Amino acid sequence: MKNRIQERVAKVIENADILDKRAYLTVDCQGVITRKSMNLTIPAMVFCEDDTVFYETLEKESNKIERIKEKKIDRLSNVPIEKLKENFMKLVIKGELEFSKKYGKELALKDKEEFLKTLFNLSLMDNINFNKPLMALAMKEIMDNMGWIDEIGYLIISYFTKQRYDLRDLESAIESEDKISDIPEILEIVAYKKVLDSYSYKNERKYRSILLKAIKEKDTKDNEQVKNEILNSIKL
């Protein structure tokens, strides 16, 4: 996997300016809310075996209209790890990208495991349909194989902050200790389960409840080629 990721990263970095979105949540003057889907380029870069699927996804997801020129992410060298974790969590949920990316980078460089656990926890808190656990899993593979890369870290944290948090399921979740055995082959659910199993979390029983609810409600398999490629790679 390492060689495959390395060969594709340079192409993603080259196109990083046109892989972000200015906003994932928009509201018009009539109050109509629109949410844009997650850019699948980074998960495809990591998990797709087929180069053709990756390059087709990269081309499809690139948008010159949304071009955002980003500079290197500054360090916050004097901030202790606990403060980095606390502020990273708060800033991501509040949607404050400018500082989230700095706290995220510093935490990743000082303590990779704490960064990943915090990112995984953030992904489980949100609406399962936003697929943030999949982006978190991709970040783990990149960190494990290549370490922190500003352009990749920026794109992932940008999605976490700009796809504004919907915490209704977490707020209403009733803690569950029920076993989760049969996992449908649906990308969002498989990714959520894999992230849930990766660490211990204070809200673990609530996350389990969210997952069980999603399993009951989702009964169709997504047949989009890139999602099926990713699914085959991350399946439990």
Secondary structure as GFF3:
##gff-version 3
##sequence-region A 1 236
A	DSSP	alpha_helix	2	14	.	.	.	ID=ss1
A	DSSP	three_ten_helix	16	18	.	.	.	ID=ss2
A	DSSP	beta_strand	25	27	.	.	.	ID=ss3
A	DSSP	beta_strand	33	35	.	.	.	ID=ss4
A	DSSP	alpha_helix	41	47	.	.	.	ID=ss5
A	DSSP	alpha_helix	51	61	.	.	.	ID=ss6
A	DSSP	three_ten_helix	64	66	.	.	.	ID=ss7
A	DSSP	alpha_helix	81	94	.	.	.	ID=ss8
A	DSSP	alpha_helix	97	110	.	.	.	ID=ss9
A	DSSP	alpha_helix	112	125	.	.	.	ID=ss10
A	DSSP	three_ten_helix	128	130	.	.	.	ID=ss11
A	DSSP	alpha_helix	132	146	.	.	.	ID=ss12
A	DSSP	alpha_helix	150	162	.	.	.	ID=ss13
A	DSSP	alpha_helix	168	172	.	.	.	ID=ss14
A	DSSP	alpha_helix	187	196	.	.	.	ID=ss15
A	DSSP	alpha_helix	204	217	.	.	.	ID=ss16
A	DSSP	alpha_helix	225	234	.	.	.	ID=ss17
###
